[in-house]
Amino acid sequence: MAFSANLEMVDSEARITLDGELDAAVAEQFRQAIEQAAQQKPQKLVLFMNTLSFMASAGLRVLVFAKQRMGSEVAVYVIGATGPVLNTLQMSGFHQAVYIQENYP
């Protein structure tokens, strides 16, 4: 399945919709979306993962990079992560560093 990471700025929020399978082959696309978002200096980073079916450790590394790149003052939200993606976040302990929600207002 193809992967996409689409960035949209809404006010002071960087919203990235992730779709498909996030593995080492496509992790650079995600990292580039994070870089573009960071340049906008958002107050929040919102990651929509409703249609992300798989995330390898390379994707997790990009999430760690996102937290570091954005800085501690930027809250990171993970929206709609389920199944294997949510398990990856929980098993790594990364779920403690972000806000995980089913829906976003």
Backbone hydrogen bonds, N-H to C=O, Kabsch-Sander energy under -0.5 kcal/mol:
donor,donor_aa,acceptor,acceptor_aa,energy
4,S,19,D,-2.0
6,N,17,T,-2.3
7,L,5,A,-0.6
8,E,15,R,-2.5
10,V,8,E,-0.5
10,V,13,E,-2.6
13,E,10,V,-2.3
14,A,44,K,-2.7
15,R,8,E,-3.1
15,R,13,E,-0.6
16,I,14,A,-0.5
16,I,46,V,-2.9
17,T,6,N,-2.4
17,T,15,R,-0.5
18,L,16,I,-0.6
18,L,48,F,-2.8
19,D,4,S,-2.2
20,G,51,T,-2.3
21,E,1,M,-0.5
22,L,20,G,-0.5
22,L,54,F,-3.0
23,D,21,E,-0.9
26,V,23,D,-1.2
27,A,23,D,-1.2
29,Q,26,V,-1.2
30,F,26,V,-1.1
31,R,27,A,-2.4
32,Q,28,E,-2.4
33,A,29,Q,-1.8
34,I,30,F,-2.1
35,E,31,R,-2.4
36,Q,32,Q,-2.5
37,A,33,A,-2.2
38,A,34,I,-2.8
39,Q,35,E,-1.7
40,Q,36,Q,-0.6
40,Q,37,A,-1.3
41,K,38,A,-1.5
43,Q,12,S,-3.2
44,K,12,S,-1.3
45,L,75,A,-2.7
46,V,14,A,-3.2
46,V,44,K,-0.5
47,L,45,L,-0.6
47,L,77,Y,-3.3
48,F,16,I,-2.7
48,F,46,V,-0.6
49,M,47,L,-0.7
49,M,79,I,-3.4
51,T,18,L,-0.6
52,L,49,M,-1.6
53,S,20,G,-2.5
53,S,51,T,-0.7
54,F,20,G,-1.1
56,A,22,L,-3.1
59,G,56,A,-0.9
60,L,56,A,-1.5
61,R,57,S,-2.2
62,V,58,A,-1.4
63,L,59,G,-1.8
64,V,60,L,-2.2
65,F,61,R,-2.5
66,A,62,V,-2.6
67,K,63,L,-2.2
68,Q,64,V,-2.1
69,R,65,F,-3.4
70,M,66,A,-2.6
71,G,67,K,-1.5
74,V,71,G,-1.4
75,A,43,Q,-1.3
75,A,73,E,-0.6
77,Y,45,L,-3.1
77,Y,75,A,-0.5
78,V,99,Y,-3.3
79,I,47,L,-3.2
79,I,77,Y,-0.6
80,G,101,Q,-2.6
85,V,82,T,-1.3
86,L,82,T,-1.1
87,N,83,G,-2.4
88,T,84,P,-2.2
89,L,85,V,-2.0
90,Q,86,L,-2.4
91,M,87,N,-3.2
92,S,88,T,-1.7
93,G,89,L,-0.7
93,G,90,Q,-0.6
94,F,89,L,-0.8
95,H,89,L,-1.6
96,Q,93,G,-1.7
97,A,94,F,-2.0
98,V,94,F,-0.5
99,Y,76,V,-2.8
100,I,98,V,-0.6
101,Q,78,V,-2.7
101,Q,99,Y,-0.6
